Amino acid sequence: MLAIVIPYYKLVFFEKTLNSLSGQTDKRFKVYIGDDASPESPMALLKTYEGKFDFQYHKFETNLGGKSLTKQWDRCIALTKDEPWMMILGDDDVLGENVVEMFYRKKDKALDQGINLIRYASKNIDAEGKDLSKVYQHPEIEKTTDSYFKHFSWESRSSLSEYIFQRKSYETHGFTDFPLAWHADDKAWLDFTDSGNVFTINDAVVSFRLSPENISGQRDNEAIKNTSRRLFFKDIISDKKYTFTNAQKNAFLFEYGVLIKEQNLMTAGNIWLVLRGFLKMGHFYDGMRFLRRMYRGKFLEK
């Protein structure tokens, strides 16, 4: 059985999400809805979906997502039973009608390849459900490092809702508690696969809603997002377990340099972290380029 976990908070698009679950051609899933002490009760809406698919609703007494979104994900996952596969679905995102059906058709093929992370083709939609992007498809089997680098380079896209992951991977690694959970999903896919492969189902589409109602569409939280971005890149350039190519590492080192300069965090430690990364790869020229870019910055003491 597949567990679909929905960390619920806003009602505005929730019916669209529930309708996409109700319309699945394969009903072998259970939905776990964790209400983050929302002021907008979904109870009346949920009653209209009783008997249409299997779901369990739980309202938490305190809001946690406002402090830590990843910890809200964790306590919603704790509502699940022993399902071996899980999906975290946004309360405003929409599944194509054959998402579950194609999961059951393809999961054994992924397992035969030793792959424990599955994703779908995806696209962005707006508040009205109109397409904002093309449908992004991917190689059937792709290294998660290469997949993230395409996302980093704006050649592709990625969001939490279009992935299905194994419970054992989650229990081993968990989610990193970045502010607003920004980049927490990107890091999870690298961690859950140990920088291995992701299996893509291109025959079904997940639609990610980009609107002023959600974190991705909001513009008043850019400083927090950039803090998370800096923490994420610090992790992937300093941890040896990530198997990015030297060219990919090069791009991430320059990105981290931009972030520490923008955030006025050009400490000796941060500068050395980047410079050491270039030197370890033998990229002396790029190390010098990096230092020249930082030259006009001010080194701060912690």
N, C-alpha and C positions, 0 to 999 in steps of 0.2 A: 504493500500500500504506500502511496505517496502522501506525505503531509504537506499541506499548503498553509503557511503561517502568515497571518495578516496582522501587523502591528497597526491597530486602528486608532485614528484621532479625528479625522475630518469627514463629515457626512457628504459634502458637496458632490463628490464623484463616486461615492461608495456604491451606489446602485449600479453604475456601469461595471464596476469590478465584479459585483455579485452576479450580475446578468451574464458576464462572460464565463463565470464558473457554472452557472446553471445551464449554459448552452454547450458544455463540453460533450463531445461525442462518446467519451469514455468516462464513467463516473467512479472509477477506482481511485478515489482520493478522499481525504478528510481535511476539512478546513478548520483551523484553529484561529479564532479571532481574539486578540488581546487588546482590550480597550484601555488606553493609557489615561484613565480618569478624564475622558473627554467631556466637555460641557454639551456636546451634541450627541444625544443618545441615538443609537442605531436600532433600538429594539423594535419599533414599529415596522421599519424596513425589513429587518431580519425575519419577522413573522410571515412576511409575504413569500419568503424563500424556504419555509419549512417544508420538508419532503421533497424538495427539488434537488438537493445534494446534501451530503452529510457534513454538518458543521457543529462546532462547539464554541460558545461565546463565554468570555470571562471578562468582567470589568475589574480592573485594578483600582484600589482605593486611593493611590497616590500617583501623581504624574512623575514618570521617570525619564521620558524622552526629552523633556526640556533640559535635563541635566546630562544625560548620556543616552543617546539613541541606540548605541550598540548594546547597552545593558537592557534597554527595552526589548530589543530583538531577543536577547538571551532569555528574559523571563517569559516571552511569548513562546519561544522554542520549548521552554520547560513545561508548557501545557501539553505538548505532544506526548504520544505513547512511545512505542518502540519502532515506529516506521523507519526503515533503513535509508530512505531518500527524503529530502526536504527542499522546499522552495519558500523564500520569503517574498511575498507579493505586496507591493505598495497598495494602500487603500484607494488609490486613484488610477492604477494601471489596469490594463485589459489583456486577457489571454485570447488568442485565436481559438476557434472552437475545437481544433484538433490537437491542442498542445498536450493534453494528457494522453490521448490516443497515441501520438507519435513517440512520447516518452516510453510507453510500454513496448512499442514496436522496435525501438532502437537501443534501449538500455543494455540489453545483453551484448550487442555489438560493441558498445563502449566498454563493458566489463571484460569482454574477451581481449581487448587491447590494454587492459590494466588501467583504465581511465575512470576516475571517480567524480568527475565534474562534467556536467552537461549544460549546454546553453542553446538558445534558440536564435533564429533570425529575429531582428527587432527593428523598430522604427520609433520616431518621436511623433507624438500627436499633441494638439493644443487643447485648450479648455473645452472646445466644442467637439473634440474628437477628430478634427481635420488633420491630415498628414502634414507634419513639419519637416519630414525627411524622407528619403528613399528607404526602402527595406534593406537593411544591412545584412548581408550573408557572409559566411566565413568558410574557410577550409574545414572539411569534416573533422580532421584531426590536426591540431595546431598546438605548438608549445605555448603555455600561458605567458611566458616571457615575451615571445613574439607578438602574441595577441595584445598584451598590454602596451607594447611599444607602438603598435599600430594605432591604438586608442590615444596614446600620448601624442602621436604625430598627426592627429586629426584625420587619419585614413579610415577610421572605424569608430564605433561607439560602444558603450557598455554601461549597464546599470544593474542594480541588484536583482530586479524582478525577473530577468530572463535566464537565470541560472537555477539548476537543480544540483544539489550537492549531497554527498553521503553523510549520514549522521556521524559515522566513526571519524571522518575527517574534521568535522566541526568539534567533536569532543576532544580530539587531539590538539587542535590549534586554537579554536575560538576566534572571535573577532577582536581586532586591535581597537582600543577605545579612543579613536581620534574625535576631536570636537565635531559635532553635527554628523558624525559617522562618515565624513567626507573622505573618500579614498579607502574607507574600511573594507568595502567590497573588493576593490582592486587588490588590496593586500591579501585578503582572504583567499582569492583564487590562486595567487602565487603560493600561499602557505598550504592550502588544502591539497594542492597537487604536488607539493614539494618541488615547485618549478617544473612540473611535468607537463602533461598534455590535457587539453580540453576537447571534448567531443561536441560537435555542433549538429543540431537538427535544423536544417534549412527549409524543411517542409511545413513548418508551423511558425507563426509570428507572435511575438509579445510586443504590445504597444506601451511605451513609456510616456506618461503624460507630463508635459512641461508646461507649468502654469504658475502664476503668482501665488498660488495656494500651497506650493510645495517648496522644499529647501532648494532644489535645483533651479527653480524659476525665480527665486527671490534674489534681490540685488542689495538688500541692506545687511547681508551677512558675509560680504566678500572678505572682510578682514579675518573672520573666523575660518572661512574656507581656506584662505591662503596660509593660515597657521597650520591647519591640518595637512595641507599640501607640503609644507616644509617638513613636518614631522614624518610624513610618508616617504619623501625622497631621502631624508636622513636615514631612515631604516633601510631602504633598498640599496643605498650606496655604501653603507657601512657593514651590512651583514653579508658574510661570505656565502651563505646558503643560496642566495639568488644567482641563477646562472645566466645572466644577461651577457650578450656579446660585448666586446670592448667598445664597439661603435655605439651601442645602446648605453653603456655605462658612461661614455663620454658625454652624450646628450644629457643624461640625468645629472652629472656633476655640474655642467654649466647651468642647468635649471635650478639646482640647489643654490648655486652661487647667486643667481638672480634673486632668488627668494630671500636669502639672508641679507642681501644688500637692500632690497625693498623694505624689509622688516627691521632694518637697522640692527642686525644681529651679527655684524662682522667681527666676532671675537676671534682671538688667535686660534682657539680650538676649532671653530667652524672653518676658518680659512685653511688650517692645516688638514682638516678632514678632506676637503676638496683637493687640495694640492697633493696630498699623499695618494689619493685615488688616481690622479693623473700619472704620478711618478711610478706607481706600482705597475701600471700598464706600459711604461716606457714612453708615455706621451708628454715628453718634456716641452715641446713647443706649445701644446694646449695648456699645460700648466703655466707657462709664461703668459699666454693670452689671458688666462683666468686672472692672474695677478695684475696684469695691466688694467683689466676691467674693474678690479677692486681698488686700484691705486687711489682713486679720488675719494673712496669711502673712508670712514673713520672707524678704527678698531675700538671696540668698547670692552670694558672690563665687566665681568659678571660680579 
